[in-house]
């Protein structure tokens, strides 16, 4: 049975509890939000240490390619005038909390899901811009940042499917997409992984050599 299988349409006047599908999506939000929060917090700690000591080398700076330090030193690390990880520190705990609420059996109002959808959409667009900057402008990878890429995409994908399920649950195209939700997400991440491999192929081939 698909994680996002369709169910008979109902229009209750108020939420009466969560379905199995919603709880499954709740786990995605809970786990993804927790991982994103930890990664963002780790980046903030390293950023503070770097401000205190310019010679500090972040633990995730392994070599010229796997280098959080290179990312932190770039203008792209402060797009809005403050370190980007602050956005994750503020937003991922909210995502995790909403996931915990859903997993616990409480139904979120429609407006909360729509707010999450708006935030997840903004986040996934920003993440893909950062991916392009990391690969083709800065020329370095940050392991913590890549963890944020993955969870942001997953949260966006399943939030979007939940939104579409609520409004278009009986349409055939949605049923087909929902049936292969895992394959779509896997394919999305594989494409990004392929771009990373191609961009830094001399580095990866040197490791194997």
C-alpha atoms as one frame of an Amber mdcrd trajectory, in Angstrom:
protein
   0.000   0.000   0.000   1.377   3.377  -0.928   2.437   5.729   1.829   0.249
   8.320   0.161  -2.577   6.104  -1.027  -5.827   7.904  -1.619  -8.683   7.652
   0.822 -12.384   8.488   0.508 -12.910  12.227   0.433 -14.447  13.775   3.523
 -15.061  17.327   4.582 -15.180  17.475   8.384 -15.760  20.845   9.944 -12.729
  20.395  12.198  -9.742  18.013  12.339 -10.658  14.797  14.153  -7.248  13.108
  14.245  -4.595  11.922  11.869  -4.698   9.153   9.301  -1.975   6.545   8.840
  -0.779   8.531   5.825  -0.486  11.756   7.772   1.406  10.021  10.555   3.865
   8.597   8.034   4.433  12.090   6.656   4.718  13.265  10.250   7.692  10.947
  10.697   9.324  12.491   7.618   8.861  15.944   9.143  10.051  14.839  12.579
  13.181  13.013  11.448  13.993  15.465   8.660  13.494  18.472  10.914  15.671
  16.928  13.628  18.514  16.136  11.220  18.295  19.575   9.642  18.322  21.282
  13.042  21.399  19.346  14.187  23.261  20.104  10.949  22.352  23.806  11.055
  23.335  24.063  14.724  26.684  22.386  14.029  27.343  24.887  11.248  26.504
  27.803  13.551  28.889  26.507  16.223  31.674  26.203  13.660  30.884  29.681
  12.350  31.152  31.139  15.859  34.452  29.339  16.405  35.724  30.692  13.096
  34.802  34.248  14.098  36.618  33.813  17.419  39.681  32.255  15.812  40.385
  32.899  12.099  42.753  29.910  12.160  40.017  27.541  13.300  39.421  24.600
  10.961  35.863  23.190  11.055  35.614  19.465  11.649  33.893  19.070   8.278
  36.779  20.724   6.440  38.627  17.613   5.343  40.362  18.775   2.172  39.943
  21.459  -0.549  36.764  19.801  -1.882  35.071  18.646   1.325  35.498  22.016
   2.961  32.900  23.709   5.140  35.421  26.493   5.720  35.395  27.424   2.032
  31.605  27.597   2.074  31.575  29.719   5.244  34.090  32.177   3.761  31.974
  32.761   0.641  29.470  35.619   0.166  26.803  32.974  -0.530  26.986  31.929
   3.130  25.288  35.179   4.169  22.705  35.809   1.487  20.406  37.809   3.776
  23.112  39.536   5.795  23.431  36.825   8.436  24.749  33.246   8.326  22.427
  31.000   6.320  22.398  28.256   8.997  20.445  30.599  11.272  17.487  30.006
   8.977  17.765  26.282   9.639  18.224  26.770  13.379  14.947  28.701  13.452
  12.868  26.675  10.996  13.903  23.023  11.326  12.818  22.764  14.982   9.389
  24.022  13.895   9.241  21.337  11.203  10.289  18.677  13.725   7.726  19.916
  16.236   4.920  19.790  13.676   6.021  16.282  12.772   5.954  15.235  16.412
   2.452  16.659  16.783   1.234  14.679  13.780   2.979  11.485  14.880   1.378
  11.943  18.282  -2.051  11.749  16.675  -3.136  15.389  16.514  -4.431  16.717
  13.207  -2.946  19.976  11.992  -5.351  22.582  10.616  -5.282  23.102   6.868
  -3.749  26.552   7.238  -0.776  25.067   9.116  -0.121  22.623   6.280  -0.370
  25.459   3.768   2.061  27.544   5.820   4.432  24.592   5.914   4.020  24.233
   2.159   5.010  27.857   1.577   8.033  27.537   3.833   9.103  24.219   2.313
   8.804  25.630  -1.208  10.932  28.655  -0.329  13.425  26.332   1.349  13.763
  23.937  -1.564  14.236  26.782  -4.044  16.912  28.321  -1.836  18.624  24.970
  -1.383  18.830  24.369  -5.122  20.359  27.806  -5.606  22.908  26.947  -2.918
  23.615  23.614  -4.624  24.401  25.423  -7.883  26.607  27.925  -6.048  28.427
  25.190  -4.177  29.110  23.114  -7.294  29.792  25.728  -9.948  30.841  28.931
  -8.181  32.492  28.088  -4.855  33.752  24.690  -5.966  33.508  22.990  -2.587
  31.184  20.712  -0.646  30.005  20.982   2.935  28.880  17.633   4.432  26.508
  19.346   6.867  25.067  21.415   4.039  24.464  18.290   1.967  22.513  16.801
   4.866  20.368  19.941   4.827  19.889  19.577   1.058  18.522  16.064   1.477
  16.121  16.738   4.337  14.847  19.979   2.774  14.006  18.166  -0.447  12.330
  15.307   1.446  10.261  17.682   3.593   9.210  19.664   0.532   8.297  16.568
  -1.450   6.102  14.943   1.177   4.548  18.228   2.262   3.644  18.882  -1.370
   2.149  15.420  -1.758   0.102  15.991   1.367  -1.144  19.312  -0.008  -2.065
  17.757  -3.351  -3.658  14.788  -1.634  -5.918  17.098   0.303  -7.133  18.987
  -2.761  -6.819  16.538  -5.638  -7.033  13.153  -3.946  -9.318  11.556  -6.554
  -7.387  12.535  -9.645  -5.628   9.755 -11.516  -2.357  11.628 -12.009  -1.994
  12.181  -8.300  -2.630   8.520  -7.535   0.133   7.564  -9.950   2.625  10.036
  -8.480   1.714   8.986  -4.939   2.244   5.335  -5.811   5.844   6.057  -6.819
   6.586   8.741  -4.223   9.752   6.989  -3.042  11.061   6.475  -6.572  10.524
  10.142  -7.418  12.409  11.291  -4.319  15.195   8.787  -4.932  15.503   9.887
  -8.557  15.642  13.537  -7.498  18.481  12.850  -5.062  20.298  10.614  -7.550
  20.329  13.447 -10.098  21.878  15.787  -7.538  24.341  13.090  -6.546  25.293
  12.590 -10.202  25.918  16.331 -10.580  28.194  16.221  -7.541  30.093  13.218
  -8.902  30.540  14.747 -12.366  31.562  18.162 -11.048  34.251  16.733  -8.778
  35.128  13.647 -10.774  38.937  14.213 -10.635  38.656  14.331  -6.844  36.597
  11.135  -6.532  38.742   9.269  -9.063  41.841  10.353  -7.153  40.458   8.841
  -3.975  39.871   5.505  -5.673  43.254   5.608  -7.314
